[in-house]
């Protein structure tokens, strides 16, 4: 039985450890042998008792294997999407039977969570797509394969079919190695990064003393951002800069933390740019007013490209800056005149 068939079947998948698996972690072996499931997903299945080794449940992902051991994996059926459909307007960029690409406005939460039981993108999608959304994401996140922060605007793809969900999840999980994944963000940052083009390779994890924040930590998950300064405002001694950020990985708050880490946090960022509040108060009235018009950080998901998980076609979408960001950019531009 192949792994693709397994993902949508209730029949367990059987894997037998061979000599090359000897001494290797259970989750590592399964991630290699069942490529349609991410290592994180497999770890969750192991811990929840869905993986048996030689007939006995195994709940320890780092358990070392011996040649000849038989492994059986059972994938629970998708949970029904029970979030409440709500007629919230959607800016739909593309849609077919398998997926939908939306341009999310700043201020819209992607999926229901504590403090946001409804009024989310998922509620809007349920109203638009009905029961067509993939159930693999569970009751709170049907069809969701990646996300944007509440105050980050821009492009986001959602799976409608389980086949699309599996294919998209794989592309995002392996950071584009299985397809032409492209994620480019436009950000307005304080000052000008030096050099003007570079790569930030710094692992991210929860901040030790502030769980709502993320930080660069030695034991964090690998995180890589490629940036390029597009222009400074004003040009002579830049107060701020427009920066293009290309994600190689996609960790929570990655661009916000990485830019703050190199000393250039995003304008309007309440978590990672609070130290620039005094500087913001000294801006000219028009710029300060435009900055106040943002609901949060000046960050927009401008480009999204990937391999269509069913047709294999490479698709690419672009989104212009939303009005509040465009206005702030315009007012910053005027400073150099």
C-alpha positions as CSV (number, residue, x, y, z in Angstrom):
1,X,0.0,0.0,0.0
2,X,1.5,3.4,-0.9
3,X,1.6,6.4,1.4
4,X,-0.7,8.5,-0.7
5,X,-3.4,5.9,-0.5
6,X,-2.8,5.5,3.2
7,X,-3.4,9.2,4.0
8,X,-7.0,9.0,2.9
9,X,-7.7,5.5,4.1
10,X,-8.6,4.0,7.5
11,X,-6.4,0.9,6.7
12,X,-3.1,1.0,8.7
13,X,0.1,1.5,6.8
14,X,2.7,-1.3,7.5
15,X,6.4,-0.5,7.5
16,X,9.1,-3.0,8.3
17,X,12.4,-1.6,9.6
18,X,15.4,-2.8,7.6
19,X,19.2,-2.6,8.2
20,X,19.4,1.0,7.1
21,X,16.9,1.9,9.9
22,X,18.8,0.2,12.7
23,X,19.4,2.5,15.6
24,X,17.4,5.3,14.0
25,X,14.6,7.2,15.7
26,X,11.1,6.0,15.0
27,X,9.9,9.4,13.8
28,X,12.9,9.9,11.6
29,X,12.4,6.5,9.9
30,X,8.7,7.1,9.4
31,X,9.3,10.6,8.0
32,X,11.6,9.0,5.4
33,X,9.3,6.1,4.6
34,X,6.0,8.0,4.6
35,X,6.9,11.3,2.8
36,X,3.3,12.4,2.6
37,X,3.2,13.0,6.3
38,X,5.4,15.6,8.0
39,X,7.7,14.6,10.8
40,X,5.7,16.8,13.2
41,X,2.4,15.1,12.1
42,X,4.1,11.7,12.7
43,X,5.3,12.7,16.1
44,X,1.7,13.6,17.0
45,X,0.4,10.3,15.8
46,X,3.1,8.4,17.8
47,X,2.3,10.4,21.0
48,X,-1.4,9.8,20.6
49,X,-1.0,6.0,20.4
50,X,-1.7,5.7,16.6
51,X,1.6,3.9,15.9
52,X,2.3,0.3,16.9
53,X,5.7,-1.5,16.8
54,X,5.4,-5.3,16.7
55,X,1.8,-5.0,17.8
56,X,2.4,-2.9,20.8
57,X,1.5,0.9,21.0
58,X,4.6,3.1,21.0
59,X,4.3,6.7,22.2
60,X,8.0,7.7,22.2
61,X,9.1,9.4,18.9
62,X,12.8,8.9,19.7
63,X,12.5,5.2,20.3
64,X,15.3,3.5,18.4
65,X,14.4,0.8,15.9
66,X,15.8,-2.7,15.2
67,X,15.8,-4.4,11.8
68,X,12.7,-6.5,11.3
69,X,10.4,-4.6,13.6
70,X,7.0,-4.1,12.1
71,X,5.4,-0.7,12.3
72,X,1.7,0.0,11.8
73,X,0.3,3.6,11.5
74,X,-3.3,4.5,11.8
75,X,-4.4,7.9,10.7
76,X,-7.6,9.1,12.4
77,X,-10.4,10.2,10.1
78,X,-10.5,14.0,9.5
79,X,-12.6,15.8,12.1
80,X,-15.6,17.6,10.7
81,X,-15.3,21.3,10.3
82,X,-17.7,22.6,12.9
83,X,-16.8,26.3,13.0
84,X,-19.8,28.5,12.3
85,X,-20.1,29.7,8.7
86,X,-20.3,33.5,8.5
87,X,-20.9,35.8,5.5
88,X,-17.6,37.7,5.8
89,X,-16.5,39.3,2.5
90,X,-13.5,37.5,0.8
91,X,-11.1,38.9,-1.7
92,X,-10.7,35.8,-3.9
93,X,-7.6,35.8,-6.1
94,X,-8.0,32.2,-7.5
95,X,-10.3,29.3,-7.0
96,X,-10.8,25.8,-8.4
97,X,-12.1,22.5,-7.2
98,X,-9.0,21.9,-5.1
99,X,-7.9,25.1,-3.5
100,X,-8.6,28.8,-3.0
101,X,-6.2,31.7,-2.8
102,X,-7.4,34.7,-0.9
103,X,-6.0,38.2,-0.2
104,X,-6.4,38.5,3.5
105,X,-6.9,42.0,5.0
106,X,-5.0,43.1,8.1
107,X,-7.1,42.6,11.2
108,X,-8.6,39.3,10.2
109,X,-7.6,36.2,12.3
110,X,-7.0,33.1,10.1
111,X,-8.7,30.4,12.3
112,X,-10.7,30.2,15.5
113,X,-8.7,30.2,18.7
114,X,-8.9,31.4,22.3
115,X,-10.3,34.9,22.2
116,X,-11.4,34.6,18.5
117,X,-14.2,32.0,18.4
118,X,-15.6,33.4,15.2
119,X,-15.2,36.3,12.7
120,X,-12.2,34.5,11.3
121,X,-11.1,33.6,7.8
122,X,-12.2,30.0,8.4
123,X,-15.7,31.2,9.3
124,X,-15.8,33.2,6.0
125,X,-14.4,30.2,4.0
126,X,-17.0,27.9,5.5
127,X,-19.7,30.3,4.3
128,X,-18.2,30.5,0.8
129,X,-17.1,26.9,0.3
130,X,-19.6,25.0,2.4
131,X,-18.4,21.5,3.2
132,X,-15.8,21.6,0.4
133,X,-12.9,22.5,2.7
134,X,-10.5,19.7,3.5
135,X,-11.2,18.2,6.9
136,X,-7.6,17.3,7.6
137,X,-7.0,20.6,9.3
138,X,-9.5,19.6,12.0
139,X,-12.5,21.4,13.4
140,X,-10.8,24.7,14.0
141,X,-8.6,24.8,10.9
142,X,-10.2,23.1,7.9
143,X,-8.1,23.5,4.8
144,X,-5.5,25.6,6.5
145,X,-1.9,24.7,5.5
146,X,-0.2,28.0,6.5
147,X,-1.2,31.2,8.2
148,X,-0.6,34.9,8.4
149,X,-0.5,36.9,11.6
150,X,-3.8,38.8,12.4
151,X,-2.3,42.2,11.4
152,X,-0.4,40.9,8.4
153,X,-2.2,41.3,5.1
154,X,-1.8,39.4,1.9
155,X,-1.9,36.1,0.0
156,X,-2.9,32.8,1.6
157,X,-3.8,29.5,0.0
158,X,-6.4,27.2,1.6
159,X,-7.0,23.5,0.6
160,X,-10.5,22.5,-0.5
161,X,-9.7,18.8,-1.2
162,X,-7.7,16.4,0.9
163,X,-5.4,15.8,-2.1
164,X,-4.6,19.5,-2.2
165,X,-4.1,19.6,1.5
166,X,-1.5,16.8,1.5
167,X,0.4,18.3,-1.4
168,X,0.4,21.8,-0.1
169,X,1.3,20.8,3.4
170,X,4.3,18.9,2.0
171,X,5.5,21.9,0.1
172,X,5.3,24.2,3.2
173,X,6.7,21.5,5.5
174,X,9.9,20.9,3.4
175,X,10.3,24.6,2.7
176,X,9.8,24.2,-1.1
177,X,12.2,21.3,-1.7
178,X,9.2,19.3,-3.2
179,X,8.0,22.2,-5.3
180,X,8.6,25.8,-6.4
181,X,7.3,27.4,-3.2
182,X,7.7,31.2,-3.2
183,X,6.8,33.6,-0.4
184,X,7.8,37.2,-0.7
185,X,6.7,39.9,1.8
186,X,7.0,43.7,1.6
187,X,7.9,45.3,4.9
188,X,8.6,48.9,6.1
189,X,11.4,48.8,8.7
190,X,13.1,51.4,10.8
191,X,16.5,52.6,9.3
192,X,18.3,50.7,6.6
193,X,19.7,47.2,7.0
194,X,23.4,46.8,6.1
195,X,24.3,45.2,3.8
196,X,21.5,46.2,1.6
197,X,20.9,42.6,0.6
198,X,21.5,39.6,2.9
199,X,20.4,36.5,4.6
200,X,19.3,36.2,8.3
201,X,19.9,32.6,9.5
202,X,18.9,32.6,13.1
203,X,16.9,29.9,14.9
204,X,13.6,30.9,16.5
205,X,11.7,29.8,19.6
206,X,9.5,31.1,22.3
207,X,11.0,34.0,24.3
208,X,12.2,32.6,27.6
209,X,10.2,35.0,29.8
210,X,7.4,36.1,27.5
211,X,5.5,33.2,25.9
212,X,3.5,35.4,23.5
213,X,6.7,36.6,21.9
214,X,9.3,34.7,19.8
215,X,13.0,35.3,19.8
216,X,16.3,34.1,18.4
217,X,17.3,31.3,20.7
218,X,20.2,28.8,20.3
219,X,17.9,25.7,20.7
220,X,15.1,27.1,18.4
221,X,13.9,25.8,15.1
222,X,15.9,26.7,12.0
223,X,14.7,30.0,10.4
224,X,16.1,31.7,7.3
225,X,15.0,35.0,5.8
226,X,16.5,36.5,2.6
227,X,16.0,40.3,2.5
228,X,16.7,43.1,0.0
229,X,16.3,46.8,0.6
230,X,14.2,48.3,-2.2
231,X,14.4,52.0,-1.2
232,X,15.1,54.3,1.8
233,X,12.9,57.1,3.0
234,X,14.3,59.7,2.6
235,X,17.2,58.6,0.4
236,X,20.1,60.6,2.0
237,X,19.8,59.4,5.7
238,X,17.0,56.8,5.7
239,X,14.6,57.1,8.5
240,X,12.9,53.9,7.2
241,X,13.2,51.5,4.3
242,X,11.0,49.4,2.1
243,X,12.4,45.8,2.3
244,X,11.5,42.7,0.4
245,X,11.7,39.5,2.5
246,X,11.8,36.1,0.9
247,X,11.1,33.2,3.3
248,X,13.1,30.0,3.1
249,X,11.4,28.8,6.3
250,X,8.0,29.9,7.7
251,X,8.2,30.2,11.4
252,X,5.7,32.2,13.5
253,X,6.6,35.9,13.5
254,X,9.7,35.0,11.5
255,X,10.2,38.3,9.5
256,X,9.2,40.4,12.5
257,X,11.7,38.7,14.8
258,X,14.5,38.5,12.3
259,X,14.3,42.2,11.3
260,X,14.2,43.3,14.9
261,X,17.1,40.9,15.6
262,X,19.3,42.9,13.2
263,X,18.2,46.2,14.6
264,X,15.5,47.1,12.1
265,X,12.0,46.2,13.4
266,X,8.9,46.8,11.4
267,X,7.1,50.1,11.6
268,X,4.0,49.7,13.7
269,X,5.0,46.4,15.3
270,X,3.7,46.5,18.9
271,X,5.7,43.4,20.0
272,X,9.1,43.8,18.4
273,X,9.2,47.5,17.6
274,X,8.1,49.0,20.9
275,X,11.5,50.5,21.5
276,X,11.0,52.8,18.5
277,X,7.8,54.4,19.9
278,X,9.7,57.7,20.8
279,X,11.1,57.8,17.3
280,X,7.6,57.3,15.9
281,X,6.2,60.2,18.0
282,X,8.8,62.6,16.5
283,X,7.6,61.9,12.9
284,X,6.0,64.6,10.9
285,X,2.2,64.8,11.4
286,X,1.3,63.3,8.1
287,X,3.6,60.3,8.5
288,X,2.5,59.8,12.1
289,X,-1.1,59.9,11.0
290,X,-0.5,57.3,8.3
291,X,1.4,55.1,10.7
292,X,-1.5,55.3,13.2
293,X,-3.8,54.1,10.3
294,X,-2.1,50.7,10.4
295,X,-3.7,48.1,12.7
296,X,-0.3,46.6,13.4
297,X,3.0,45.8,11.8
298,X,3.8,47.1,8.3
299,X,4.0,43.7,6.6
300,X,2.3,42.4,3.5
301,X,2.4,39.0,1.9
302,X,2.9,40.2,-1.7
303,X,3.9,37.1,-3.7
304,X,2.8,33.5,-3.3
305,X,3.9,30.8,-5.7
306,X,3.7,27.0,-5.5
307,X,3.2,23.9,-7.5
308,X,-0.5,23.1,-7.8
309,X,-0.8,20.0,-5.7
310,X,-3.1,18.2,-8.2
311,X,-2.2,19.4,-11.6
312,X,1.5,20.0,-11.0
313,X,1.3,23.4,-12.7
314,X,3.4,26.2,-11.2
315,X,1.1,29.0,-10.2
316,X,2.1,32.4,-8.9
317,X,0.1,35.3,-7.5
318,X,0.9,38.9,-6.6
319,X,-1.0,41.3,-4.4
320,X,-0.4,45.1,-4.3
321,X,0.1,46.9,-1.0
322,X,-3.2,47.6,0.8
323,X,-4.3,51.2,1.1
324,X,-3.0,51.9,4.6
325,X,0.5,50.6,3.7
326,X,0.5,52.4,0.4
327,X,-0.4,55.7,2.1
328,X,2.4,55.3,4.7
329,X,4.8,54.6,1.9
330,X,3.6,57.7,0.0
331,X,4.0,59.9,3.1
332,X,7.5,58.6,3.8
333,X,8.4,59.2,0.1
334,X,7.4,62.9,0.5
335,X,10.0,63.4,3.2
336,X,12.8,63.4,0.7
337,X,11.3,66.0,-1.6
